[in-house]
Amino acid sequence: GGMGKTTIARAIYEQIYTQLEGCYFLANVREGSQKRGLDHLQVELLSKTLKDGNPNVGISNTRINFIKDRLHSKKVLIVLDDVD
């Protein structure tokens, strides 16, 4: 910790996110997963990346197919910070 990884990731993200079709910087993944669970974080990531609001995708297996269908041909940047 304390080496500036988040600062560097955020700076790169800010420089290139406008060139992409979707992007999301998900900070504090460890804390968020403990409080709300990984399913909630996955839905949040999808809704922000796709700019769809709530993707309304329930179970994980269906969500995986949804991700493949919606993101397979897009340029996206997803940064997951503080992953355990």
Secondary structure, DSSP 4 states (H G I P E B T S, - for coil): --SSHHHHHHHHHHHHGGGSSEEEEE--HHHHHHHH-HHHHHHHHHHHHHT-S-----SHHHHHHHHHHHHTTS-EEEEE-S--
